Amino acid sequence: MKRFPKVLTAILMIAIFTIIPLSKTLAAKDPFLDVGFIQAREQIPALNFTLEDLDGKQVQFTDFRGKVVLLFFWTTW
């Protein structure tokens, strides 16, 4: 039974020294580059515009500053 703590300590040390460098490598990797996206050279803020929501209320684009916005414009020709 005295051997169990030594084995557990060895396993934990191996895990720690393996996971920390691996996590730094994964964190440094840019997933957007992997799928072919490129970063814009210059960031240009989007223009403000106003649309009606499903309740008929006027909503401005600037109301969502700092939030992720998915715009989906549906059209039929």
C-alpha positions as a Markdown table, in Angstrom:
| # | Residue | x | y | z |
|---|---|---|---|---|
| 1 | Met | 0.0 | 0.0 | 0.0 |
| 2 | Lys | 2.9 | 2.4 | 0.5 |
| 3 | Arg | 3.7 | 2.1 | -3.2 |
| 4 | Phe | 0.3 | 3.5 | -4.3 |
| 5 | Pro | 1.1 | 7.2 | -3.3 |
| 6 | Lys | 4.4 | 7.0 | -5.2 |
| 7 | Val | 2.7 | 5.7 | -8.4 |
| 8 | Leu | -0.1 | 8.2 | -8.1 |
| 9 | Thr | 2.5 | 11.0 | -7.7 |
| 10 | Ala | 4.4 | 9.8 | -10.7 |
| 11 | Ile | 1.2 | 9.7 | -12.8 |
| 12 | Leu | 0.2 | 13.2 | -11.8 |
| 13 | Met | 3.7 | 14.6 | -12.5 |
| 14 | Ile | 3.7 | 13.0 | -16.0 |
| 15 | Ala | 0.2 | 14.4 | -16.6 |
| 16 | Ile | 1.1 | 17.9 | -15.5 |
| 17 | Phe | 4.3 | 18.1 | -17.5 |
| 18 | Thr | 2.4 | 16.8 | -20.6 |
| 19 | Ile | -0.8 | 18.8 | -20.4 |
| 20 | Ile | 0.7 | 22.2 | -19.7 |
| 21 | Pro | 3.0 | 22.4 | -22.8 |
| 22 | Leu | 0.2 | 20.9 | -24.9 |
| 23 | Ser | -2.4 | 23.4 | -23.7 |
| 24 | Lys | 0.0 | 26.3 | -24.5 |
| 25 | Thr | 0.4 | 24.9 | -28.0 |
| 26 | Leu | -3.3 | 24.5 | -28.6 |
| 27 | Ala | -4.0 | 28.0 | -27.2 |
| 28 | Ala | -1.5 | 29.6 | -29.5 |
| 29 | Lys | -3.1 | 28.0 | -32.6 |
| 30 | Asp | -5.5 | 30.2 | -34.5 |
| 31 | Pro | -8.6 | 28.1 | -35.6 |
| 32 | Phe | -9.6 | 30.7 | -38.2 |
| 33 | Leu | -6.3 | 30.2 | -40.1 |
| 34 | Asp | -6.9 | 26.5 | -40.1 |
| 35 | Val | -10.2 | 26.9 | -42.1 |
| 36 | Gly | -8.8 | 29.5 | -44.5 |
| 37 | Phe | -10.0 | 32.8 | -43.0 |
| 38 | Ile | -7.5 | 35.7 | -43.0 |
| 39 | Gln | -7.4 | 38.7 | -40.7 |
| 40 | Ala | -8.4 | 42.0 | -42.1 |
| 41 | Arg | -5.6 | 44.5 | -42.6 |
| 42 | Glu | -7.6 | 47.3 | -41.2 |
| 43 | Gln | -10.6 | 47.1 | -38.9 |
| 44 | Ile | -13.5 | 49.3 | -40.1 |
| 45 | Pro | -16.5 | 49.7 | -37.9 |
| 46 | Ala | -19.8 | 48.7 | -39.4 |
| 47 | Leu | -22.2 | 51.4 | -40.3 |
| 48 | Asn | -25.2 | 51.9 | -38.1 |
| 49 | Phe | -28.6 | 50.9 | -39.4 |
| 50 | Thr | -32.1 | 50.4 | -38.1 |
| 51 | Leu | -34.5 | 47.4 | -38.7 |
| 52 | Glu | -37.8 | 46.2 | -37.3 |
| 53 | Asp | -37.7 | 43.1 | -35.1 |
| 54 | Leu | -40.5 | 40.5 | -35.2 |
| 55 | Asp | -42.6 | 42.6 | -32.8 |
| 56 | Gly | -42.4 | 45.7 | -35.0 |
| 57 | Lys | -40.0 | 47.5 | -32.7 |
| 58 | Gln | -37.2 | 49.6 | -34.2 |
| 59 | Val | -33.8 | 48.1 | -33.4 |
| 60 | Gln | -30.5 | 49.8 | -34.1 |
| 61 | Phe | -27.3 | 47.9 | -34.9 |
| 62 | Thr | -25.5 | 50.0 | -32.2 |
| 63 | Asp | -27.8 | 48.5 | -29.6 |
| 64 | Phe | -25.8 | 45.3 | -29.8 |
| 65 | Arg | -22.3 | 46.8 | -29.4 |
| 66 | Gly | -19.9 | 44.3 | -27.8 |
| 67 | Lys | -22.2 | 41.4 | -28.6 |
| 68 | Val | -22.0 | 38.7 | -31.3 |
| 69 | Val | -24.6 | 39.5 | -34.0 |
| 70 | Leu | -25.6 | 37.0 | -36.8 |
| 71 | Leu | -27.4 | 38.8 | -39.6 |
| 72 | Phe | -29.4 | 36.7 | -42.0 |
| 73 | Phe | -31.1 | 38.5 | -44.9 |
| 74 | Trp | -33.6 | 36.3 | -46.6 |
| 75 | Thr | -34.8 | 37.2 | -50.1 |
| 76 | Thr | -36.7 | 35.6 | -52.9 |
| 77 | Trp | -36.2 | 36.7 | -56.5 |
